[in-house]
Amino acid sequence: MSAQQPSGFRAVMAGMLAPRRAAVQAIGFALGIALVAWVVKGAIEVAQDPSRAGILESVSAAWRDRPWLVAGLGITTVLSLVIDGALFWLVLLPVRRLGFMEIQWLTCVTATSNFFPVRLGIPVRYAYALLANRLTFVQATAWYVALTLVILVSLASVVAATALVPVPGPSWAALVLLSLAVGGFALQRAAGLGFVRARMGEWTRMLTTPSTYWAGSVLRVIEVLLWIVRMWCAAEILGLGLSFATVTVLGVAAIAVMLNPFGRIGFREAATVLVANWMAGGGIDVAHADGGFKQLAILESLGEMFTTIPLGIVAIPFLVAWYRARRREAAAGQPSAAPEN
């Protein structure tokens, strides 16, 4: 496939930012805000109980006695973002080598957009891939499809293993590896189908290169573990006394619900409350869920937000510098895969 910039870039982006899509996400954002309001209301009610500590009080006490728990909220978020960027870079590596830090800065910027009313992460990535990296729309789509498949296989492996063994350990790891092996075999078989090869051409190597698949899958599993650790840090700060099995299920549920098409705000917090209440024996009757679960949902989410947004802001000038360098390469007729910094 040609690596020339498509002439229909504006049409491509107009389709991705179509009013109907924007309206659906805006409605989803409004619903998410309503869910957040419900969760925050419950967390405030807990803070008004003289026998229970509020979120700020709990964080202050933890910072004084166990500061590594508070730091853990930010550190796990940073490492998760680094893994996300590494996944994008790694999946593309068999067919195109881009700057590693270029993709990292782009990941920080797009992750910040998850907190906007309309999710701009994918449109921004497409815009950058087409205009800066000079991929065609088909090539950029193949890249994102390959990445999505690796993510889905990895997440499905973790969910299946957690359903059988709800605490990470040797048995859990063995089940994850077995599932990844089956998933990798299925992806390679699918990539070998005639219509797939006709559509993706040499870009099927993103799915058929074993080292890329396994490295990407293991990184994704590590990212899920980081989400579990962040959830555990939040639960420990609040003194909820949750078992590690409960925290594991909560972490897996939180990362899974992020795949919803409506947005990040509200849905993850509500899912955390629902799953925590279910794990505690309350079923789906969240009307009487423990307010501590709502505190947990808010604190875990704030830990991510207060780390991601500043990083996204810091990343903007670095990404702009990369973009300008790529455009100068295009004007000079140089290859788009410049050495990474």
C-alpha positions as CSV (number, residue, x, y, z in Angstrom):
1,M,0.0,0.0,0.0
2,S,1.2,3.5,-0.7
3,A,2.3,5.7,2.2
4,Q,1.2,8.9,0.5
5,Q,-1.0,11.3,2.4
6,P,-4.6,11.0,1.3
7,S,-6.1,13.9,-0.5
8,G,-9.5,13.4,1.3
9,F,-8.1,14.2,4.8
10,R,-10.8,16.8,5.6
11,A,-13.5,14.4,4.4
12,V,-12.1,11.6,6.6
13,M,-12.0,13.9,9.7
14,A,-15.4,15.3,9.0
15,G,-16.8,11.8,9.0
16,M,-15.1,11.0,12.3
17,L,-16.4,14.2,13.9
18,A,-19.9,13.9,12.3
19,P,-22.7,15.7,14.2
20,R,-24.4,12.4,14.9
21,R,-21.3,10.9,16.5
22,A,-20.7,14.1,18.4
23,A,-24.3,14.2,19.6
24,V,-24.1,10.5,20.8
25,Q,-21.0,11.3,22.8
26,A,-22.4,14.5,24.2
27,I,-25.5,12.6,25.4
28,G,-23.2,10.0,26.9
29,F,-21.2,12.7,28.6
30,A,-24.4,14.2,30.1
31,L,-25.4,10.8,31.4
32,G,-21.8,10.3,32.7
33,I,-22.1,13.6,34.6
34,A,-25.3,12.5,36.1
35,L,-23.6,9.2,37.2
36,V,-20.7,11.2,38.7
37,A,-23.1,13.5,40.6
38,W,-24.8,10.4,42.1
39,V,-21.4,8.9,43.1
40,V,-20.2,12.3,44.5
41,K,-23.4,12.8,46.5
42,G,-22.8,9.4,48.2
43,A,-19.2,10.2,48.9
44,I,-20.3,13.6,50.5
45,E,-22.9,11.8,52.6
46,V,-20.1,9.6,54.0
47,A,-18.0,12.6,54.9
48,Q,-20.9,14.0,56.9
49,D,-21.0,10.9,59.1
50,P,-18.8,11.7,62.2
51,S,-17.8,8.0,62.4
52,R,-16.4,8.0,58.8
53,A,-13.6,10.0,57.3
54,G,-14.0,12.0,54.1
55,I,-11.7,11.6,51.0
56,L,-9.5,14.6,51.8
57,E,-9.1,13.5,55.4
58,S,-8.2,10.0,54.4
59,V,-5.7,11.2,51.8
60,S,-4.1,13.6,54.3
61,A,-3.8,10.8,56.9
62,A,-2.3,8.4,54.3
63,W,0.2,11.1,53.1
64,R,1.3,11.5,56.7
65,D,1.5,7.8,57.6
66,R,1.9,5.9,54.3
67,P,2.8,8.4,51.6
68,W,3.7,5.6,49.1
69,L,0.0,4.8,48.9
70,V,-0.9,8.3,47.7
71,A,2.2,8.4,45.4
72,G,1.0,5.0,44.0
73,L,-2.1,6.6,42.5
74,G,0.0,8.8,40.3
75,I,2.9,6.4,39.6
76,T,0.6,3.6,38.4
77,T,-1.2,6.1,36.1
78,V,2.1,7.3,34.6
79,L,3.3,3.8,34.0
80,S,0.0,2.9,32.4
81,L,0.3,5.8,30.0
82,V,3.9,4.8,29.1
83,I,2.6,1.3,28.3
84,D,-0.2,2.6,26.2
85,G,2.3,4.6,24.1
86,A,4.7,1.6,23.9
87,L,1.8,-0.5,22.6
88,F,1.1,1.9,19.8
89,W,4.8,2.1,18.9
90,L,5.4,-1.7,19.2
91,V,2.4,-2.9,17.1
92,L,3.4,-0.6,14.2
93,L,7.1,-1.6,14.5
94,P,7.0,-4.6,12.0
95,V,6.0,-2.2,9.2
96,R,7.0,1.3,10.2
97,R,9.4,2.7,12.8
98,L,8.3,5.9,14.4
99,G,9.8,8.0,17.3
100,F,9.1,6.3,20.6
101,M,8.8,9.5,22.5
102,E,6.7,11.0,19.7
103,I,4.1,8.3,20.3
104,Q,4.5,8.8,24.1
105,W,3.7,12.5,23.9
106,L,0.8,11.8,21.5
107,T,-0.6,9.3,24.0
108,C,-0.5,11.8,26.9
109,V,-2.4,14.4,24.8
110,T,-5.0,11.9,23.6
111,A,-5.5,10.4,27.1
112,T,-6.4,13.8,28.4
113,S,-9.1,14.1,25.8
114,N,-10.9,11.2,27.5
115,F,-12.1,13.8,30.1
116,F,-13.7,16.0,27.4
117,P,-17.5,16.0,26.5
118,V,-16.5,14.5,23.1
119,R,-13.7,12.0,23.0
120,L,-11.1,13.4,20.6
121,G,-8.4,10.7,21.2
122,I,-9.1,8.7,18.0
123,P,-9.6,11.8,15.7
124,V,-6.4,13.4,17.0
125,R,-4.5,10.1,16.5
126,Y,-5.8,9.8,12.9
127,A,-5.0,13.5,12.2
128,Y,-1.5,13.0,13.4
129,A,-1.0,9.7,11.6
130,L,-2.2,11.2,8.3
131,L,-0.6,14.6,8.5
132,A,2.6,14.0,10.4
133,N,3.4,10.4,9.9
134,R,2.0,10.4,6.3
135,L,0.0,7.2,6.6
136,T,-3.0,6.6,4.4
137,F,-6.4,6.3,6.1
138,V,-6.3,2.5,5.3
139,Q,-2.9,2.2,6.9
140,A,-3.8,4.2,10.0
141,T,-7.0,2.1,10.3
142,A,-5.1,-1.1,10.0
143,W,-2.7,0.1,12.7
144,Y,-5.6,0.9,15.1
145,V,-7.5,-2.3,14.3
146,A,-4.4,-4.4,15.0
147,L,-3.8,-2.6,18.3
148,T,-7.4,-3.0,19.2
149,L,-7.3,-6.7,18.6
150,V,-4.2,-7.2,20.7
151,I,-5.9,-5.2,23.5
152,L,-9.1,-7.1,23.3
153,V,-7.4,-10.5,23.3
154,S,-5.3,-9.4,26.3
155,L,-8.2,-8.1,28.2
156,A,-10.4,-11.1,27.4
157,S,-7.5,-13.3,28.7
158,V,-7.3,-11.4,32.0
159,V,-11.1,-11.4,32.4
160,A,-11.3,-15.1,31.8
161,A,-8.5,-15.8,34.3
162,T,-9.9,-13.5,36.9
163,A,-13.3,-15.2,36.6
164,L,-11.7,-18.5,37.5
165,V,-8.9,-17.3,39.8
166,P,-9.8,-13.9,41.3
167,V,-6.3,-13.3,42.8
168,P,-3.2,-12.8,40.6
169,G,-0.7,-15.6,41.2
170,P,0.9,-18.6,39.5
171,S,-2.4,-20.1,38.5
172,W,-3.8,-16.8,37.3
173,A,-0.7,-16.1,35.3
174,A,-0.8,-19.6,33.7
175,L,-4.4,-19.1,32.7
176,V,-3.6,-15.7,31.2
177,L,-0.6,-17.1,29.2
178,L,-2.8,-20.0,27.9
179,S,-5.5,-17.6,26.8
180,L,-2.9,-15.4,25.1
181,A,-1.5,-18.3,23.2
182,V,-4.9,-19.3,22.0
183,G,-5.7,-15.7,21.1
184,G,-2.4,-15.3,19.3
185,F,-3.0,-18.4,17.2
186,A,-6.5,-17.2,16.3
187,L,-5.1,-13.7,15.3
188,Q,-2.5,-15.3,13.1
189,R,-5.0,-17.5,11.4
190,A,-7.4,-14.6,10.8
191,A,-4.5,-12.4,9.4
192,G,-3.8,-15.2,6.9
193,L,-7.3,-15.1,5.4
194,G,-7.4,-14.0,1.8
195,F,-9.7,-11.0,2.2
196,V,-7.7,-9.7,5.2
197,R,-4.4,-9.9,3.3
198,A,-6.0,-8.3,0.3
199,R,-7.2,-5.4,2.5
200,M,-4.1,-5.0,4.7
201,G,-1.3,-6.3,2.5
202,E,2.1,-6.2,4.2
203,W,0.5,-4.6,7.2
204,T,-0.8,-8.0,8.3
205,R,2.7,-8.4,9.8
206,M,1.4,-6.3,12.8
207,L,-0.7,-9.4,13.7
208,T,1.6,-12.2,12.5
209,T,4.9,-11.1,14.1
210,P,5.1,-13.3,17.3
211,S,7.5,-11.0,19.1
212,T,5.2,-8.0,18.6
213,Y,2.1,-9.9,19.7
214,W,3.6,-11.4,22.8
215,A,5.4,-8.2,23.9
216,G,2.3,-6.2,23.3
217,S,0.1,-8.7,25.1
218,V,2.3,-8.9,28.1
219,L,2.5,-5.1,28.3
220,R,-1.2,-4.9,28.3
221,V,-1.5,-7.5,31.1
222,I,1.0,-5.5,33.1
223,E,-1.2,-2.4,32.5
224,V,-4.2,-4.2,33.9
225,L,-2.1,-5.1,37.0
226,L,-1.3,-1.5,37.4
227,W,-5.0,-0.6,37.4
228,I,-5.5,-3.2,40.1
229,V,-2.7,-1.7,42.1
230,R,-4.1,1.8,41.8
231,M,-7.5,0.5,42.9
232,W,-5.8,-1.2,45.9
233,C,-4.0,2.0,46.8
234,A,-7.3,3.9,46.8
235,A,-9.0,1.2,48.9
236,E,-6.1,1.2,51.4
237,I,-6.1,5.0,51.7
238,L,-9.8,4.9,52.6
239,G,-9.3,2.0,55.0
240,L,-12.1,-0.1,53.3
241,G,-10.4,-3.4,54.1
242,L,-11.3,-5.0,50.8
243,S,-9.8,-8.3,49.9
244,F,-7.3,-8.5,47.1
245,A,-9.7,-10.6,45.1
246,T,-12.3,-7.9,45.3
247,V,-9.8,-5.2,44.3
248,T,-8.7,-7.4,41.4
249,V,-12.2,-7.7,40.0
250,L,-12.7,-4.0,40.5
251,G,-9.6,-3.1,38.6
252,V,-10.4,-5.5,35.7
253,A,-14.0,-4.1,35.6
254,A,-12.8,-0.5,35.6
255,I,-10.4,-1.0,32.6
256,A,-13.1,-3.1,30.7
257,V,-15.8,-0.4,31.0
258,M,-13.4,2.1,29.5
259,L,-14.1,0.5,26.1
260,N,-17.6,1.9,26.1
261,P,-18.4,4.3,23.2
262,F,-19.9,7.1,25.2
263,G,-16.9,8.3,27.2
264,R,-14.8,7.9,30.3
265,I,-16.6,10.2,32.8
266,G,-19.2,8.6,35.1
267,F,-19.4,5.1,33.6
268,R,-16.2,3.8,35.2
269,E,-17.2,5.3,38.6
270,A,-20.6,3.8,38.5
271,A,-19.2,0.4,37.4
272,T,-16.8,0.5,40.4
273,V,-19.7,1.1,42.8
274,L,-21.8,-1.6,41.2
275,V,-19.1,-4.2,41.1
276,A,-18.0,-3.4,44.7
277,N,-21.5,-3.6,45.9
278,W,-22.0,-6.9,44.1
279,M,-18.8,-8.4,45.5
280,A,-19.9,-7.3,49.0
281,G,-23.1,-9.4,48.6
282,G,-25.4,-6.5,47.8
283,G,-26.2,-7.6,44.3
284,I,-27.2,-4.9,41.8
285,D,-29.1,-2.9,44.4
286,V,-26.8,0.1,44.3
287,A,-29.4,2.4,45.9
288,H,-28.2,1.1,49.3
289,A,-24.5,0.6,48.3
290,D,-22.0,1.5,51.0
291,G,-20.8,5.1,50.6
292,G,-17.3,3.9,51.0
293,F,-17.6,2.3,47.5
294,K,-18.5,5.7,46.1
295,Q,-15.5,7.3,47.8
296,L,-13.4,4.5,46.3
297,A,-14.7,5.3,42.8
298,I,-14.1,9.0,43.2
299,L,-10.6,8.7,44.7
300,E,-9.3,6.2,42.1
301,S,-10.7,8.3,39.3
302,L,-9.2,11.5,40.7
303,G,-5.8,9.8,41.1
304,E,-5.8,9.2,37.3
305,M,-7.3,12.6,36.3
306,F,-4.9,14.7,38.4
307,T,-2.0,12.8,36.8
308,T,-3.2,12.5,33.2
309,I,-4.3,16.1,32.6
310,P,-1.1,17.8,33.7
311,L,0.9,15.3,31.7
312,G,-1.3,16.0,28.6
313,I,-0.7,19.7,29.0
314,V,3.1,19.3,29.4
315,A,3.2,17.0,26.4
316,I,1.6,19.6,24.0
317,P,4.7,21.6,23.2
318,F,6.8,18.4,22.7
319,L,4.2,17.0,20.4
320,V,4.0,20.2,18.4
321,A,7.8,20.1,18.0
322,W,7.6,16.5,16.6
323,Y,4.7,17.6,14.3
324,R,6.7,20.5,12.9
325,A,9.7,18.2,12.4
326,R,7.6,15.7,10.5
327,R,6.1,18.4,8.3
328,R,9.6,19.7,7.5
329,E,10.5,16.1,6.5
330,A,7.5,16.0,4.2
331,A,8.4,19.3,2.6
332,A,11.9,18.1,2.0
333,G,10.7,14.7,0.6
334,Q,12.4,12.8,3.4
335,P,11.1,9.4,4.8
336,S,8.6,9.9,7.6
337,A,10.3,7.4,10.0
338,A,12.9,9.7,11.5
339,P,15.3,8.4,14.2
340,E,13.6,8.4,17.6
341,N,14.8,10.8,20.3
